[in-house]
């Protein structure tokens, strides 16, 4: 009798589960929700994001509310953190910013 170890499918599932923070689940966002979330993650206000995406501020707020609900969060910072942890948007640290003492 010998042990072959976990199957590749099982390993993938285990790795994905291990990498996913507690409380976060698989989430599907629409293309527009990702665009809105990406704009918000870059520091744009809802109004600025609406200008960037050629939609109304109300539309941006609508998509953002859907994102909050799907991610189970209450604000932009939580949405950004959850989305980057889930790989829904890339995390690109801003290097070269002035240091604040």
VENRAJO-V505219 format. One record per residue. N is the residue number from 1. NEAR is the number of other ideal C-beta (glycine too) atoms within 10 Angstrom. Layout:
# VENRAJO-V505219
n | near
N | NEAR
N | NEAR
This chain:
# VENRAJO-V505219
n | near
1 | 2
2 | 4
3 | 5
4 | 5
5 | 8
6 | 11
7 | 9
8 | 8
9 | 8
10 | 10
11 | 11
12 | 11
13 | 12
14 | 11
15 | 10
16 | 11
17 | 8
18 | 7
19 | 11
20 | 14
21 | 9
22 | 4
23 | 7
24 | 16
25 | 10
26 | 7
27 | 14
28 | 7
29 | 19
30 | 12
31 | 7
32 | 15
33 | 20
34 | 15
35 | 18
36 | 28
37 | 26
38 | 18
39 | 21
40 | 23
41 | 20
42 | 14
43 | 10
44 | 17
45 | 13
46 | 19
47 | 12
48 | 15
49 | 24
50 | 19
51 | 15
52 | 15
53 | 17
54 | 7
55 | 16
56 | 13
57 | 14
58 | 10
59 | 16
60 | 25
61 | 15
62 | 15
63 | 24
64 | 20
65 | 10
66 | 16
67 | 23
68 | 17
69 | 9
70 | 18
71 | 23
72 | 13
73 | 17
74 | 9
75 | 9
76 | 17
77 | 11
78 | 13
79 | 23
80 | 20
81 | 16
82 | 23
83 | 26
84 | 15
85 | 14
86 | 17
87 | 11
88 | 21
89 | 19
90 | 9
91 | 11
92 | 9
93 | 5
94 | 7
95 | 5
96 | 4
97 | 7
98 | 5
99 | 4
100 | 4
101 | 3
